[in-house]
């Protein structure tokens, strides 16, 4: 005679209880299985668990069998499941029943139901394990992909930070691990796109460049992408930029500013050029613009200003912090550069609190003997940093004393610098200049490039002052109201012109 099969611990005896309110008597098991798979596909694990809770009542959730947390009955059931190494377990405790079904090596689907529970509950939970296990693995893979993408974005941002501070060798080494190689020479593109469009625009840029563009999400402006493009892929003339044109044609909400041709070591200058071009592009129908031709201050002033800049920054380059946790010379230099370019937004680039930024700026002022509250010393520091890119030139200062008070004026009196100043200011007196453009600039700079006191001095509203400065932006083809701003160059050009005695 054949022996009777052993009892199934998951099979509940028939009970005389009414089914749960949401459990129709005529619902078939196949319908439930189909529903579970659809929920897993459309709503993920959360949707599956929510539906099971609605169908069965009680508590239903995921349980870590190695470190269980939840209702006591479920915790005890998880311990039993782990101890036995079984695929399922049933535990009755204090008037409730815990049903557990293993999903993988560490997780189980757990349900704590009042006794007596619906007789179809074990089958429904068992049927849920397959779609639930699959969707959990898919969700984990998606989270890993998101973490990898976030890590890559952080590394790319670090490469950009190194480039902006002149640490080329390290930037190149890190870039090689991600690909593509950093282009040298390059053109810098700053792409302004709608909220949430940066990923799609970056993908489009990679397609247009055959994967050769180095793309970084701007750490300061959340709607900007910074793109380094090999010069053989970029435009050959200011009036023809097929790459920018193709991008704006395909991405209707994008605006693009393009720098001139630059070596990789001049990446900070290329970024400033592209940013200024972006300010011009916003007012054009084609929504893209190339940085207008014109002399560069750093090139014009290098002969007369390199020694002055090295002497000015020598105390900063020689600075040694008192405590290991305090910022060193290179970190203070990076802080100064970031703040001059992005003002209070520098906290996003440097990843520091605003109080930390303020403390570093006070330290920089003390080390250099400057007052960074006014545009005069801001402009001097900006020029000195550009003339000693990456800290170069500090040794030539001989450890050096601060320059004499008139040293900057000596740089601005140099013929090459005076010629740069005349070219830089020429549009303000040209036929296309709006009435009062030069006076507006003088007053604006006299009030440290602040709109409210400028408006008071001009006797007009702040909005009207903003419009005037905005028209001057288009005239100069430089960003003035949004950082990085050309206000420092404008102040230096005006000062050079004053020293030459040629102010109109």
C-alpha positions as CSV (number, residue, x, y, z in Angstrom):
1,X,0.0,0.0,0.0
2,X,1.3,3.4,-0.9
3,X,2.1,5.8,1.9
4,X,0.2,9.0,2.1
5,X,2.2,12.0,0.9
6,X,3.5,14.3,3.6
7,X,1.4,17.3,4.5
8,X,2.1,20.5,2.6
9,X,2.8,23.3,5.1
10,X,1.6,25.9,2.6
11,X,-1.8,24.2,2.0
12,X,-4.4,25.7,4.3
13,X,-7.4,23.6,5.3
14,X,-10.8,24.8,4.2
15,X,-12.2,27.4,6.5
16,X,-15.6,28.8,6.9
17,X,-14.8,32.5,6.7
18,X,-15.8,35.1,4.2
19,X,-13.2,36.2,1.7
20,X,-11.5,39.5,1.8
21,X,-13.7,42.3,0.4
22,X,-11.5,42.8,-2.6
23,X,-11.3,39.0,-3.5
24,X,-14.0,38.3,-6.0
25,X,-15.1,34.7,-5.8
26,X,-15.0,34.2,-9.6
27,X,-11.5,35.6,-10.1
28,X,-9.3,32.8,-11.6
29,X,-5.7,32.2,-10.7
30,X,-4.6,32.8,-14.2
31,X,-6.1,36.3,-14.1
32,X,-4.1,37.1,-11.0
33,X,-0.9,35.8,-12.5
34,X,-1.4,38.0,-15.6
35,X,-2.2,41.0,-13.4
36,X,1.0,40.5,-11.3
37,X,3.2,40.4,-14.4
38,X,1.5,43.5,-15.8
39,X,2.0,45.4,-12.6
40,X,5.6,44.3,-12.4
41,X,6.2,45.6,-16.0
42,X,4.3,48.9,-15.5
43,X,4.7,49.9,-11.9
44,X,7.7,47.8,-10.6
45,X,8.0,46.1,-7.2
46,X,6.1,48.8,-5.3
47,X,3.0,48.3,-7.5
48,X,3.1,44.5,-7.0
49,X,3.4,44.8,-3.2
50,X,0.6,47.4,-3.0
51,X,-1.7,45.3,-5.0
52,X,-1.0,42.2,-2.9
53,X,-1.7,44.2,0.2
54,X,-5.0,45.4,-1.2
55,X,-6.0,41.9,-2.2
56,X,-5.0,40.1,1.0
57,X,-5.0,42.7,3.7
58,X,-2.5,42.5,6.6
59,X,1.2,43.4,6.2
60,X,3.1,42.5,3.0
61,X,6.6,43.5,2.2
62,X,10.2,42.5,1.4
63,X,12.3,40.9,4.1
64,X,16.1,40.8,4.4
65,X,16.6,37.3,5.8
66,X,20.0,38.2,7.2
67,X,19.0,41.4,8.9
68,X,15.2,41.2,9.2
69,X,13.1,44.2,10.1
70,X,9.3,44.3,10.3
71,X,6.5,42.7,12.3
72,X,7.6,40.2,14.9
73,X,5.9,37.3,13.1
74,X,7.7,38.1,9.9
75,X,11.0,38.5,11.6
76,X,10.6,35.1,13.3
77,X,9.6,33.6,10.0
78,X,12.6,35.1,8.2
79,X,14.9,33.6,10.9
80,X,13.3,30.2,10.4
81,X,13.6,30.5,6.6
82,X,17.3,31.3,6.9
83,X,18.0,28.6,9.4
84,X,16.4,25.9,7.4
85,X,17.6,27.1,4.0
86,X,14.1,26.5,2.7
87,X,12.3,28.2,-0.2
88,X,9.2,28.9,1.9
89,X,8.1,28.9,5.5
90,X,4.8,29.3,7.5
91,X,4.8,30.5,11.1
92,X,1.8,31.1,13.3
93,X,2.3,33.6,16.1
94,X,-0.1,35.5,18.4
95,X,-3.2,35.0,16.3
96,X,-1.5,35.8,12.9
97,X,0.2,33.7,10.2
98,X,3.5,34.7,8.6
99,X,4.0,33.4,5.1
100,X,7.5,33.7,3.5
101,X,8.7,32.9,0.1
102,X,12.4,33.2,-0.8
103,X,13.2,35.5,-3.8
104,X,17.0,35.2,-3.8
105,X,19.8,34.4,-1.4
106,X,18.9,37.3,1.0
107,X,15.4,38.5,0.3
108,X,12.0,37.0,0.8
109,X,8.4,38.1,0.1
110,X,6.8,38.2,3.5
111,X,3.1,38.4,4.5
112,X,1.6,38.7,8.0
113,X,-2.1,37.9,7.8
114,X,-4.8,37.5,10.5
115,X,-5.8,34.0,11.2
116,X,-7.8,32.5,9.6
117,X,-6.6,34.1,6.3
118,X,-8.0,33.5,2.9
119,X,-7.2,30.0,1.6
120,X,-5.9,31.4,-1.7
121,X,-3.3,33.6,-0.1
122,X,-0.4,31.1,-0.2
123,X,-0.9,30.4,-3.9
124,X,-1.2,34.1,-4.8
125,X,2.0,34.9,-2.9
126,X,3.8,32.0,-4.5
127,X,2.7,33.2,-7.9
128,X,4.0,36.7,-7.1
129,X,7.5,35.5,-6.4
130,X,8.5,35.1,-10.1
131,X,7.5,38.5,-11.4
132,X,8.6,40.2,-8.2
133,X,12.1,38.6,-8.3
134,X,12.5,39.6,-11.9
135,X,11.5,43.2,-11.4
136,X,13.7,43.5,-8.3
137,X,16.7,42.4,-10.3
138,X,15.8,44.9,-13.1
139,X,15.4,47.7,-10.6
140,X,18.8,46.9,-9.0
141,X,20.4,47.0,-12.4
142,X,18.8,50.3,-13.1
143,X,20.1,51.7,-9.8
144,X,23.6,50.4,-10.5
145,X,23.5,52.1,-13.9
146,X,22.3,55.4,-12.3
147,X,25.2,55.2,-9.8
148,X,27.7,54.5,-12.5
149,X,26.4,57.5,-14.5
150,X,26.5,59.7,-11.5
151,X,30.1,58.6,-10.8
152,X,31.1,59.3,-14.4
153,X,29.5,62.7,-14.2
154,X,31.5,63.5,-11.1
155,X,34.8,62.3,-12.7
156,X,34.1,64.4,-15.8
157,X,33.4,67.4,-13.6
158,X,36.7,66.8,-11.8
159,X,38.5,66.8,-15.1
160,X,36.9,70.1,-16.0
161,X,37.9,71.5,-12.6
162,X,41.6,70.4,-13.2
163,X,41.5,72.0,-16.7
164,X,40.2,75.3,-15.3
165,X,43.1,75.3,-12.8
166,X,45.8,74.5,-15.3
167,X,46.5,70.9,-14.1
168,X,46.7,69.4,-17.6
169,X,48.6,66.2,-17.0
170,X,46.3,64.9,-14.4
171,X,43.3,66.0,-16.4
172,X,44.5,64.1,-19.4
173,X,45.3,60.9,-17.4
174,X,41.8,60.8,-15.8
175,X,40.1,61.6,-19.1
176,X,41.8,58.7,-20.8
177,X,40.1,56.2,-18.4
178,X,36.7,57.4,-19.6
179,X,37.3,58.4,-23.2
180,X,37.5,60.1,-25.5
181,X,40.8,61.8,-25.2
182,X,40.8,65.5,-24.4
183,X,41.0,67.4,-27.8
184,X,44.0,69.6,-28.3
185,X,43.5,72.1,-29.9
186,X,39.8,72.5,-29.4
187,X,36.8,74.7,-29.6
188,X,34.6,75.0,-26.5
189,X,30.9,74.9,-26.9
190,X,28.5,76.0,-24.1
191,X,25.0,74.6,-24.8
192,X,22.0,76.0,-23.0
193,X,19.0,73.7,-23.0
194,X,15.7,73.3,-21.3
195,X,15.3,71.7,-17.9
196,X,15.7,67.9,-18.0
197,X,17.1,68.0,-21.6
198,X,20.8,67.7,-20.9
199,X,21.0,63.9,-21.2
200,X,19.2,63.9,-24.6
201,X,21.3,66.9,-25.9
202,X,24.6,65.2,-24.8
203,X,23.6,62.0,-26.6
204,X,22.8,64.1,-29.7
205,X,26.1,65.9,-29.5
206,X,27.9,62.5,-29.3
207,X,26.1,61.3,-32.4
208,X,27.0,64.5,-34.3
209,X,30.7,64.3,-33.4
210,X,31.0,60.5,-33.8
211,X,31.8,60.1,-30.1
212,X,34.8,62.5,-30.2
213,X,33.4,65.3,-28.1
214,X,34.3,65.6,-24.4
215,X,31.0,66.5,-22.6
216,X,30.6,67.8,-19.1
217,X,27.5,68.8,-17.3
218,X,28.1,72.3,-16.0
219,X,28.4,72.2,-12.2
220,X,27.3,75.8,-11.8
221,X,24.4,76.3,-14.3
222,X,22.1,73.3,-14.3
223,X,20.8,74.0,-17.8
224,X,24.3,74.2,-19.4
225,X,26.5,71.6,-21.0
226,X,30.2,72.3,-21.6
227,X,31.6,70.5,-24.7
228,X,35.2,70.3,-25.9
229,X,35.3,69.5,-29.6
230,X,38.3,68.8,-31.8
231,X,38.9,71.6,-34.2
232,X,38.6,69.4,-37.3
233,X,34.9,68.9,-36.4
234,X,34.1,72.5,-35.6
235,X,33.4,75.4,-37.9
236,X,36.0,77.0,-40.1
237,X,34.4,80.5,-40.2
238,X,32.4,82.7,-37.9
239,X,29.5,82.7,-40.3
240,X,29.4,78.9,-40.8
241,X,29.2,76.5,-37.9
242,X,27.5,73.3,-39.2
243,X,27.9,71.5,-35.8
244,X,26.1,74.2,-33.8
245,X,23.6,74.6,-36.6
246,X,22.8,70.9,-36.7
247,X,22.4,70.9,-32.9
248,X,20.0,73.8,-32.7
249,X,18.0,72.4,-35.6
250,X,17.5,69.1,-33.9
251,X,17.1,70.5,-30.4
252,X,14.6,73.3,-30.7
253,X,15.1,74.7,-27.2
254,X,18.9,74.9,-27.3
255,X,21.2,77.9,-27.7
256,X,24.9,77.5,-28.4
257,X,28.0,79.7,-27.8
258,X,31.3,78.7,-29.5
259,X,34.8,79.7,-28.6
260,X,37.7,80.4,-30.9
261,X,40.3,77.9,-31.6
262,X,42.4,77.3,-28.5
263,X,45.1,75.0,-27.2
264,X,43.9,72.8,-24.3
265,X,46.0,74.7,-21.8
266,X,43.8,77.8,-22.6
267,X,40.6,76.0,-21.6
268,X,39.6,78.6,-19.1
269,X,39.8,81.4,-21.7
270,X,38.0,79.2,-24.2
271,X,35.1,78.7,-21.7
272,X,34.8,82.4,-21.2
273,X,34.7,83.0,-24.9
274,X,32.0,80.4,-25.4
275,X,30.0,81.8,-22.5
276,X,30.2,85.4,-24.0
277,X,29.1,84.0,-27.4
278,X,26.2,82.3,-25.7
279,X,25.0,85.7,-24.4
280,X,25.0,86.9,-28.1
281,X,23.3,83.8,-29.4
282,X,20.3,84.3,-27.2
283,X,19.3,87.3,-29.3
284,X,19.8,85.6,-32.7
285,X,17.3,83.7,-34.8
286,X,19.7,80.8,-35.5
287,X,20.4,80.5,-31.7
288,X,24.1,80.0,-32.0
289,X,27.1,82.3,-32.2
290,X,30.9,82.2,-32.4
291,X,33.0,84.4,-30.1
292,X,33.7,87.6,-32.0
293,X,37.2,88.3,-33.2
294,X,39.2,90.6,-31.0
295,X,42.4,90.9,-29.0
296,X,42.8,88.9,-25.8
297,X,43.9,90.9,-22.7
298,X,46.1,88.1,-21.4
299,X,48.0,88.0,-24.7
300,X,48.3,91.8,-25.0
301,X,49.4,92.3,-21.4
302,X,51.7,89.3,-21.0
303,X,54.9,91.1,-21.9
304,X,54.4,93.9,-19.4
305,X,52.3,92.1,-16.9
306,X,53.8,88.7,-16.3
307,X,56.3,89.9,-13.7
308,X,53.7,92.1,-11.9
309,X,51.2,89.2,-11.8
310,X,53.9,86.8,-10.4
311,X,54.8,89.3,-7.7
312,X,51.2,90.0,-6.8
313,X,50.4,86.3,-6.4
314,X,53.7,85.2,-4.8
315,X,52.3,85.4,-1.2
316,X,49.4,83.2,-2.3
317,X,51.6,80.6,-4.0
318,X,53.9,80.5,-1.0
319,X,51.1,80.3,1.5
320,X,51.3,77.3,3.9
321,X,48.2,76.5,6.0
322,X,48.6,76.3,9.8
323,X,46.5,73.1,10.1
324,X,46.4,70.1,7.7
325,X,42.6,70.5,7.2
326,X,42.9,74.2,6.1
327,X,43.1,75.0,2.4
328,X,46.5,75.3,0.8
329,X,47.9,77.6,-1.8
330,X,46.5,75.7,-4.8
331,X,43.0,75.4,-3.2
332,X,43.0,79.1,-2.4
333,X,44.0,79.9,-6.0
334,X,41.2,77.7,-7.3
335,X,38.7,79.4,-4.9
336,X,39.7,82.9,-6.1
337,X,39.4,81.8,-9.8
338,X,36.0,80.2,-9.2
339,X,34.6,83.2,-7.2
340,X,35.8,85.7,-9.7
341,X,34.1,83.7,-12.5
342,X,30.9,82.7,-10.7
343,X,30.6,84.9,-7.6
344,X,28.3,83.2,-5.0
345,X,27.6,80.3,-7.4
346,X,31.2,79.2,-6.9
347,X,29.9,77.1,-4.0
348,X,28.4,74.7,-6.5
349,X,31.7,74.4,-8.4
350,X,33.9,74.0,-5.3
351,X,31.4,71.9,-3.4
352,X,31.7,74.0,-0.3
353,X,29.3,75.8,2.0
354,X,28.9,79.5,1.5
355,X,30.4,80.2,4.9
356,X,33.5,78.2,3.9
357,X,33.7,80.3,0.7
358,X,33.4,83.5,2.6
359,X,36.2,82.4,5.0
360,X,38.5,81.5,2.2
361,X,37.9,84.8,0.5
362,X,38.8,86.7,3.7
363,X,42.0,84.6,3.9
364,X,42.9,85.4,0.3
365,X,42.3,89.1,1.0
366,X,44.6,88.9,4.1
367,X,47.4,87.0,2.2
368,X,47.4,89.3,-0.8
369,X,46.5,92.6,0.9
370,X,43.5,93.2,-1.4
371,X,39.9,94.4,-0.9
372,X,37.8,92.0,-3.0
373,X,34.7,94.0,-2.2
374,X,35.5,96.5,-5.0
375,X,35.9,95.9,-8.7
376,X,39.4,97.5,-8.8
377,X,41.0,94.7,-6.8
378,X,38.8,92.1,-8.3
379,X,40.0,93.1,-11.8
380,X,43.6,93.1,-10.7
381,X,43.3,89.6,-9.2
382,X,41.5,88.3,-12.3
383,X,44.2,89.6,-14.6
384,X,47.0,88.2,-12.4
385,X,45.4,84.8,-12.4
386,X,45.1,84.8,-16.1
387,X,48.7,85.9,-16.6
388,X,50.0,83.1,-14.3
389,X,47.7,80.3,-15.5
390,X,48.2,77.1,-13.4
391,X,50.4,79.0,-10.9
392,X,53.2,79.5,-13.5
393,X,55.4,82.5,-12.8
394,X,55.3,82.3,-9.0
395,X,59.0,81.3,-8.9
396,X,60.0,84.2,-11.1
397,X,58.7,86.5,-8.4
398,X,61.6,85.5,-6.1
399,X,59.2,84.8,-3.3
400,X,58.4,88.2,-3.7
401,X,57.2,91.3,-2.1
402,X,53.9,92.8,-3.1
403,X,54.2,95.1,-6.1
404,X,54.3,98.8,-5.7
405,X,50.9,100.6,-5.7
406,X,51.2,101.8,-9.2
407,X,52.4,98.6,-10.7
408,X,49.1,97.7,-12.3
409,X,48.9,101.1,-13.8
410,X,52.3,100.5,-15.4
411,X,51.0,97.4,-17.0
412,X,48.0,99.3,-18.3
413,X,50.2,102.1,-19.7
414,X,52.1,99.6,-21.9
415,X,51.5,100.3,-25.6
416,X,50.2,96.8,-26.3
417,X,47.7,97.0,-23.4
418,X,46.6,100.5,-24.5
419,X,46.0,99.2,-28.0
420,X,43.9,96.3,-26.6
421,X,41.9,98.8,-24.5
422,X,41.1,101.0,-27.6
423,X,39.9,98.0,-29.6
424,X,37.9,96.7,-26.6
425,X,36.1,100.0,-26.0
426,X,35.7,101.0,-29.7
427,X,32.2,99.5,-30.1
428,X,30.9,101.9,-27.4
429,X,31.6,104.8,-29.6
430,X,30.7,103.2,-32.9
431,X,27.6,103.9,-35.1
432,X,25.7,101.0,-33.6
433,X,26.2,102.1,-30.0
434,X,23.0,103.1,-28.2
435,X,22.8,106.7,-26.9
436,X,24.6,107.0,-23.6
437,X,26.3,103.7,-23.8
438,X,29.7,105.0,-22.6
439,X,28.3,106.9,-19.7
440,X,26.2,103.9,-18.6
441,X,29.4,101.8,-18.6
442,X,31.3,104.5,-16.6
443,X,28.6,104.8,-14.0
444,X,28.1,101.0,-13.8
445,X,31.8,100.4,-13.2
446,X,32.1,103.3,-10.8
447,X,29.5,101.5,-8.6
448,X,31.3,98.1,-8.8
449,X,29.0,96.7,-11.5
450,X,26.0,96.7,-9.3
451,X,22.6,97.6,-10.8
452,X,20.8,99.2,-7.9
453,X,23.3,102.0,-7.2
454,X,23.9,102.5,-10.9
455,X,20.2,103.0,-11.5
456,X,20.1,105.6,-8.7
457,X,23.0,107.4,-10.2
458,X,21.5,107.4,-13.7
459,X,18.1,108.4,-12.4
460,X,16.3,105.5,-14.0
461,X,14.7,102.3,-12.8
462,X,16.7,99.1,-12.2
463,X,14.8,97.4,-15.0
464,X,15.8,100.1,-17.4
465,X,19.4,99.9,-16.3
466,X,19.4,96.2,-16.8
467,X,18.1,96.7,-20.4
468,X,20.8,99.3,-21.1
469,X,23.5,96.9,-19.9
470,X,21.9,94.1,-21.9
471,X,22.1,96.2,-25.1
472,X,25.8,96.8,-24.3
473,X,26.3,93.1,-24.0
474,X,25.1,92.6,-27.5
475,X,27.3,95.5,-28.7
476,X,30.4,94.2,-27.1
477,X,29.6,90.5,-27.7
478,X,30.4,89.8,-24.1
479,X,28.4,88.7,-21.1
480,X,28.2,91.4,-18.5
481,X,25.2,90.6,-16.3
482,X,25.7,86.9,-15.9
483,X,29.0,85.3,-14.7
484,X,31.6,84.7,-16.0
485,X,31.3,88.4,-16.8
486,X,33.5,90.7,-18.9
487,X,33.2,93.5,-16.3
488,X,36.8,93.0,-15.2
489,X,38.2,93.5,-18.7
490,X,35.9,96.5,-19.1
491,X,37.2,98.1,-16.0
492,X,40.8,97.5,-17.0
493,X,40.2,98.8,-20.5
494,X,38.6,102.0,-19.1
495,X,41.5,102.5,-16.6
496,X,44.0,102.0,-19.4
497,X,42.2,104.6,-21.5
498,X,42.1,107.0,-18.6
499,X,45.9,106.6,-18.0
500,X,46.5,107.3,-21.7
501,X,44.5,110.5,-21.4
502,X,42.2,109.6,-24.2
503,X,38.9,109.2,-22.5
504,X,36.2,111.0,-24.7
